[in-house]
Amino acid sequence: MQDDRSVTVLRLGHRPGRDDRMTTHVGLTARALGADEVIFPANATDALETTRDVTERFGGPFEARPTDSPVGDVRGWDGPVVHLTMYGEPVQERVGTIQAESVGQDLLVVVGSEKVPFDVYEAADWNVGVTNQPHSEVAALAVFLDRYFDGRELDRTFENAERRVVPTALGKEVTEPTDSEPE
């Protein structure tokens, strides 16, 4: 999707049973809105499988993988790190700096679940809030990615899709590409 920007989204924490749907939506939002990869905690197996399945059916490229040490991945990241938190600096004041300072580097975007350890705040290059009010981490991720990519992610074409959603004013239409249709 992006030019010289590689974006990975890391889901920090996952409480099975409580966070299943939200963690899955972090992965789906990352994929749909321009990220290249999502990393889930190892115990988020359903979210991992669902994200991989959607990528297979609706196209990519997009990777979803597990990690045994999400906080360790943040600490060891070789590139800039953005932590999305309602306690952070306003996204509208930081996104230009993040765009400029992440050119040509792999960007890690961290979204939490349960209480985030303070060392994640310290390890991040930017702690960014899309609003300083309680809200969903999925909403924060969507707003951040849209601003980071300046809306270009909305025109993304997914390759090797088994199914495509056809935009309609009313109703639902999903097609399967034919042999004569370019993927």
N, C-alpha and C positions, 0 to 999 in steps of 0.2 A: 504494500500500500504506500508506504512512505518512501521518500527519496533516499536520503542517507541516514535515516533515523530508524533504529531497531528498538522496538518497545516490548518489554516483558512486564506482565502484571503478576505480582506475587500476592496470593491470598495468605494473610498472616493469621493463622489460627482457624480452627474448625471444630465446632461442637456437634458431633453426630446427633441426628434427631432434631436438634434445634436450628442448625445452620444449613441443612442440606440444600434447601431451595435457594437461599441467598448465595451460598458458595457456587452453586451451579450458575446462577445468574451473573456472578462476577466473571466466570469463564465465557459465557455466551456474549456478554457485553464487551469484554475485551476483544473477542473475535470479530464481532459485528462492527466495532467502532475503531478498527485500525491497528490494534496490537498484533504482534507477530507470535506471541507465546503467552501462555499462562502457566504459572507454577502453583500447584495446590499442596497443602499439607498431605502427608501420606495417608492419613485417615479419611480423606475426602474422596473415597473411591467412586462413589456414585456420580459426583460432580465431574470427575476425570473422565469416566466412561461416557457420560452424557455429552460433554464438550467434544470428545473425540468422535462420537456418533454423529453429532450435528455437523461437524467439519467434514466428515465423510459424505454425508447426504447433501449438504448445501455448499460445499466447496471450501477451498483454502487459497493459499497456504496458511496454516495455523497449527501450532504445536501446543499440546497440553501434556504436562508431565508432573509427577509427584516429587516431593522432597521430604526427607526425614528431619531437616533442620531449617525451617523458614527463617528464623532469626539469624542463623549462621549464614544463610544465603544473602541476607541484607548486609551483614557485616563484611562478607567476602566479595561483594559485587564490584566488578572492575568497570566502573563508570558512574555516572550521576544517578542519584536515588531521590525520588519524590515520594514522600509519605502523605497520603490523603487523610486528613483529620479535620474535624470541625474546629479544632483548636489552632489550626495553622493560619498562615498569612493568606489574605484573599487571592484566589486564583487569578483574578483579573489584574492584580498588581505583579504577579510573579511569572505568568505564563510566557511572556516575551523573553525574560531572562532565561528561563528553562529551555525554550526553543533555541536561543542563541548559544547557550553554554553546553547543549547536548548534541550539537551538530557533529555527525561522524562518530558518535559514541553510542553504546548500548545503554538505553535508559531503563531503569527499573522503577515501576510504579507499585507502591505497596499499599494494599487496602487491608484494614484490620477486621477483626471479628470481635473477640472478647477484649478485655483490657490489654492494651498494647504496652509492652515493656518500654521503660524510659530510654533504654539504649537504642531502640529503633528511632526515636526522635533524634537522638544524638548522631546516629549513623547516617541519617538522611541529609542530603544537601539542601533540601527544601521540605518543610512541613507546610502543606498547602490545604486550605479549606475552601470548598466551593460555597459554603455559607457557614457562619459560626452559630448555627442552630442545629439541634438534633435532626439527623436525616439518614438516609440509607447510603451505605458504602457503594451500592450499585449506582445510585444517582450521582454520587461524587465521581465515580470512575467515568460515567458517561459524559458528564459535563467537562471533566478534565480532558479526556481524549478528544472531544469535539473542539475544545479551545486549542489544544496542543497541535492538532492537525488542521486548524483553521477551516473546519467543515469539509475538507477534501475526502475524508473517510466515508462520507455519505454517498459518494459516487463510486465507491470501490466495486470492482468486478471480481467475483470469486471464481477460481479455476476448478475444473474437474468436478463440477457439481452434478449430482445425480438428480437433484430437484432444484427448481427455481421458483421463487414467488413472483407472480405477475402483479404489479401494482394496479389496483382497481379502486374506483370511487366507492363501490359497494360490493360486498361479498368477499369471497376468498377464491383465489386461483393459484394453483401450484402445478407446474408442468415438469415433465421429464424431458431433457434434451433429446432430440432425435439424432441419428447419424449425420444428417445434413446440416445440423446446427453447430456453429462453432462453440467450443467451450471456452 
